[in-house]
Amino acid sequence: MKKFFVLLGVLFIMQTLFLIADSAKDTVWKMRTHNVINLEFEPDGNLLLIHGQSNGSDNRRGIIIINTSGDTIKQIYNSEGLEFSEHGGQGMWDAHFSQDGRYLVAFWEYEDVNLSKGMLEIFESETWKSIKKIEVPGDVFSLLGSSVLLSPDNNTIVGTTQDGFYFYNALSGALIKHLQIIVDNKNVMPVYSLYSKDGNHIYFTSSDGKLRFLNTQTFEVDYSYNSGYGNLALSRNGRMIAFKTGLSGKAAQVMNVETKEIIQSIPGFATSVRGITFSPDNQYLAVVFEYAGNLNIYNIQNGDSIYNYTTVPPGFALVGVSISSDQKYIVSTSGNLYLYRFLPTTGVIDNPFSEEIIYPNPATNLVNIRFNLIIPGFTNIIIYDNTGREAKQVFQGYLEVGEQNIKSDIRGLKAGNYFIKVSAPETDISFKLIINK
């Protein structure tokens, strides 16, 4: 019997060492940070926003901006002197980049004469300067777990509390609409929410376990799905949403937002899902399973699990997931912040970067042009407008054989439809590009 337990111990050590060794090829770095509630990469860049509790103190929730080298770019732990209750539970509840990356929005709960109050705040992402503050009604109970959204055109900021949605004009701060979702004479509380790409809907999961589409013009729910308990993600092209389900044996599902068709179901236990995100090229879905400590990558087309990150020891819960716009990195946290290589080529799957693609598309600030060269040679890349006129010279020069990933700053181009043409020896590729502003 003693030998048996010794053997078990040896096997456990070998398994642990295997996981550590296996993780080395995936992990770029890990760093200790505050207790993270959520995290996300900026839409067209590689800055990472994380928000949560600082040094274990409940009343110091705030934001840290980090680059992919692990350097801290900015810390926002207090909005110019807000008072936080000593009993904890106050501070920042939520923070996000705007869809075009120009702004950062946050939802604070703070103390004012022994009462809890809510405040929405907008920051410029280039200077991190606070440019607008808007008070939101509520108390210590209704503000618990509040969240914030900014419309794609940046004109409307939405505070979501247990009392429903508060729509404000982001420029003037004026209240546009307070909307409660009432079902069978009961108030249904939003749990997770996000704006559609066109701004015409807010998708949200709710306290009664449903996924709903809220029309932002009529302020009415015009679609409901019978299962939607938590995390939500929107694909870069805006055509798919992924959400944590309440269905037996299904951890998450992917829906076509136009047809309302479920195009993929991810097996597992929904209760353990703590993060979902799409890859920028809209081909892969990353799902974090908290209690298993696993981060899995799925092919959306066939539902296959094609890669698994196993760096977190058993008993440590992963929370949140995001993929960088250039698809080089994927990030999650378990007390340590883990930056991994996305779908490393050292794994057992084929390199998915071999195809020709541009991303993001639609784009706002930056666009990545990815293609393969069969033979080396002089390469010319030009963006043309929809009339065929040259809009921007992206690249001109000699390139070697193999995979190429060329970035272009498109902030100087107006919104509209464009074409990107790649010309090289034995290579003639055209892409359609949509630019949003």
C-alpha positions, 0 to 999 in steps of 0.5 A, a space after each residue: 500500500 505504501 508503494 502504491 501511494 508513493 507511485 501516486 505521488 510520483 505520477 502527480 509530480 510527473 503530471 505537474 511537471 508535464 503541465 509546467 513544461 507544456 505551458 512554457 511553450 504557450 506562456 509569454 509571461 505571467 505577472 501578479 496583479 490585483 484581483 481582476 473582475 474583467 479584462 480586454 484588449 483595445 479593439 485595434 491595438 495591443 493595450 490591455 485593460 484590466 479592472 478589479 480590486 487592488 491588493 485585496 481591498 474591496 474599496 479600491 477597485 480600479 483600472 490598470 492599462 498594460 502593454 504586451 511587454 508587461 509594462 504598466 501604462 496607466 493606473 486609475 484607482 480613484 476618480 479625482 477624490 471619490 469617497 469609498 465606504 470603509 466597509 468595502 464593496 464600493 469602487 469601480 464595478 465595470 470598465 470597457 474600451 469603446 468599439 473604436 478604441 477612442 474612449 474608456 468608460 467606467 462605472 463607479 459606486 461611491 459614498 456621499 453622506 453615508 449613501 451609495 451613489 453611481 457615476 459613469 465616467 468617460 476617459 480619452 484613451 490617448 491621454 487617459 483624461 477624464 472628459 465626462 461624469 454622469 451621476 446614476 441613481 441607486 443605492 448600495 443594493 441596486 448598484 451591486 454589480 453595475 455595468 457600463 456601455 458606450 454606443 458604437 457612435 460614442 453618442 450614448 452611454 448606458 449605465 446598467 444596474 439592478 433597476 434596469 438601463 439608464 441611457 444618457 447623452 454622452 456629450 450633455 449628460 442628459 438622461 434619455 431614458 430609464 428602462 426597466 424590463 418587466 416580465 409577468 409583473 416582475 423586474 428582470 435584472 440585466 446580468 451581462 450586456 453589450 451593444 450590437 455593431 450597428 448600435 440598433 440593439 443591446 444584447 443582454 442576458 438576464 436574471 431569469 436566464 434568457 438572452 434578449 435583444 433590446 431595440 435602442 430606437 423603440 426601447 422594446 425587447 424584440 427578441 428573446 431566447 430561452 437560455 442566456 445566463 451570463 457572459 456574452 461576446 460579440 464577433 468582430 464582424 458583428 454577425 455572431 454573439 456567444 453566450 453562457 447557456 443554462 441548457 443541460 450539457 451545453 456550456 456556451 452557444 454561438 448565435 447568428 444575430 440576423 437569423 437567430 440560428 444557433 450555429 454552434 454549441 460548446 459542450 460542458 457545464 455552464 456554471 464553470 464558464 467565466 469568460 468568452 471571446 471571439 478571435 478577431 478573424 471570427 473563426 475561433 471562440 475562446 472559453 474559460 472554464 473557471 473550476 477546471 482552470 482551462 482555457 479552450 479554443 474552439 473552431 466555430 465552423 465545426 465546434 472542435 476543441 483545437 487547443 487547450 491552455 493548461 498552465 493553471 494548477 488545479 484549484 486555481 480559477 481562471 477568470 476572463 479572456 481576450 485576444 489581441 487584435 493582431 491575434 498574437 496573444 490571448 490573456 486570462 487571469 487567476 490572480 496571476 495575469 497570464 499572457 499566452 501565445 494565441 494558438 501556438 504553432 508548436 501545438 498539434 494543430 495546423 497554423 491558422 494564420 496561413 490563410 489570406 485575410 484582413 482584420 479587423 473588418 470593419 476597421 476604424 484605426 488600424 487594419 492588418 493585412 495577412 497573406 502568404 508569398 509563394 516566392 520572394 520579391 517586390 511587393 506593392 500594397 495599395 488601398 483604393 476607394 470604391 471609385 477605383 482611386 488610390 486612397 493610401 499607399 500601404 507598403 512598397 518593398 521587398 518581402 521574403 517567402 512566407 506568411 506576411 502581416 502588414 499593418 496600416 494606419 487608416 485613421 486618415 481615411 473617411 468611412 466607407 467601402 474600400 479595396 486593398 490590392 496586394 501585388 507581388 510575383 505570382 501573387 495578386 490578391 484583393 480584399 474588400 475593406 469597410 471603414 467605420 468612424 
